[in-house]
Amino acid sequence: APEACVCLEDSGHGIDAGKAAGMRVIAVPDPRFMPEAVTLARADVVVDFLTEVTLEMLTGA
């Protein structure tokens, strides 16, 4: 089920696709191709590096 999934994305289209699918979205934007601020705001969490992702972010706790 989508609500049991987490989408890790670096692109604006990926962020929108994950949210449209009903998934929790963690955005890890590439500074060279930064999505628009309004798109980043739709992500549940935004981090600069994958190493910053925590279990709490993945579970939504």
C-alpha positions in Angstrom: 0.0 0.0 0.0 1.3 3.5 -0.8 0.9 4.8 2.7 3.4 2.1 3.8 6.0 3.3 1.3 8.6 6.1 1.4 9.7 7.9 -1.7 13.2 9.4 -1.7 13.4 11.9 -4.5 15.7 14.6 -5.9 13.5 16.0 -8.6 10.4 18.1 -8.6 8.6 15.6 -10.8 9.5 12.8 -8.5 8.3 14.7 -5.5 4.9 15.3 -7.2 4.7 11.7 -8.4 5.3 10.3 -4.9 2.7 12.6 -3.3 0.2 11.8 -6.1 0.8 8.1 -5.4 0.0 8.7 -1.7 3.5 8.0 -0.4 5.5 9.8 2.2 8.1 11.8 0.4 11.6 12.7 1.6 13.2 15.2 -0.8 17.0 15.2 -1.3 17.4 17.9 -3.9 20.5 18.2 -6.0 21.7 21.8 -5.7 22.6 21.8 -9.4 18.9 21.1 -10.3 17.0 22.5 -7.4 13.2 22.0 -7.5 11.1 25.1 -7.0 10.3 26.1 -3.4 6.6 25.4 -3.9 7.4 21.8 -5.0 9.9 21.2 -2.1 7.1 22.4 0.3 5.0 19.5 -0.8 7.6 17.0 0.4 7.1 15.7 4.0 10.8 16.1 4.8 13.6 17.9 3.0 17.3 17.0 3.7 20.5 18.0 2.1 22.1 14.6 2.1 20.9 11.0 2.3 23.0 10.5 5.4 20.6 12.9 7.2 17.6 10.6 6.8 16.6 9.0 10.1 14.3 6.1 11.1 11.8 8.7 12.4 11.7 10.4 9.0 11.2 7.1 7.3 8.4 6.0 9.6 6.8 9.4 10.0 7.1 9.1 13.8 
